[in-house]
Amino acid sequence: MPPDKGRRRVQMIDIARMAGVSTSTVSRALSGSSLIPEATRNRITELARSLHYRVNVGAANLRKGDQQTIGVVLLSDSTQMISDPFVLGILGSLTDTVNDLGMNLLLTRLQENREDQMRSMVESGQVNGLVVIGQLSLHDHLNELAQQGIPMAVWGANLEGASYPVVGGDNLRGGYLATRHLIEKGCRRIAFFGDTSHPEAGLRFQGYTQALQEAGIEADPRLRQHYLFGDARIRETIEGWLNQHLDFDAIFACSDVTAISLMGALRERGVPIPGQVRVVGYDDILLSMHVHPTLTTVRQPIEQAGRALVALLFESIAGAPRRNIVLPTELIVRDSSL
């Protein structure tokens, strides 16, 4: 049966200690080296099997210098398409980091019902480890992979019970900063656009709620619009929401793409921004400073994301204790909320 989820996964040094040999002997024995006597190889192999130890082919290749490739996986159930400016920013940051290290990057989109693809990419030696962008409904599967010794680093939110290392922005603080800014501008009917079941958007919603509570403002559930990142039906969703003729004086959107689409729809209806409705987005994509009016947004430090993800991946390959990195978020005030 598989090891208990709460236990630290077995490392090569553990097998070496139990077998009374060096880690290099264990490594050679598990790779089938003829330099190790057959009886010793069999004893070490059987011990490793009984402890459910898996040879990390990617890590072995990395140590030998045979292959240095990082796999980057976009999860299939994420509706944020690869053309999303924020996703492209993360990929660009990763590419720069990997190139600086003289390594290669293999990008793949995980197809539906192909979860084993991530494990096979590492165990086959195709890549040394994985950088996974997103979590969503695959949180439990990512936990299983981490507990099985698959080295990875994930961009997303630090979820309770996570066994894998995570890099992400301070989403709760970002949502709080955006909402508090709108409150300070005199707004009291602040709408929220985002999918609260999404790990990152859910934390932004918590920050939004916290800021309202601190200001003594009662949240109106009618001003909460469920919207998935990257959903192609964004204008249909926006138009349907606006057609309810709700009373609102501001909108906090969980992505800049959503905020820019909202501003376009409001402008078509003759609603002045920020005169009648103030708008704040999230991410600080390049386009946010070139639209009219320029978009107030919460900046995520994309340039730091690649370095942090690769650093945690290397720690995972080395079997270091899991840790997370929370990157700071910053409110960038522009014309849409003044």
Secondary structure, DSSP 8 states (H G I E B T S, - for coil): ----TTS----HHHHHHHHTS-HHHHHHHHTT-TTS-HHHHHHHHHHHHHTT----HHHHHHHHTS--EEEEEE-TT----TTSHHHHHHHHHHHHHHHHTT-EEEEEE--TT-THHHHHHHHTTS-SEEEEE--GGGHHHHHHHHHTT--EEEES---TT--S-EEEE-HHHHHHHHHHHHHHTT--SEEEES-TTSHHHHHHHHHHHHHHHHTT----GGGEE---TT-TTHHHHHHHHHTT----SEEEESSHHHHHHHHHHHHHTT--TTTT-EEEEEE--GGGGTSSS--EEEE--HHHHHHHHHHHHHHHHTT-----EEE--EEE--GGG-
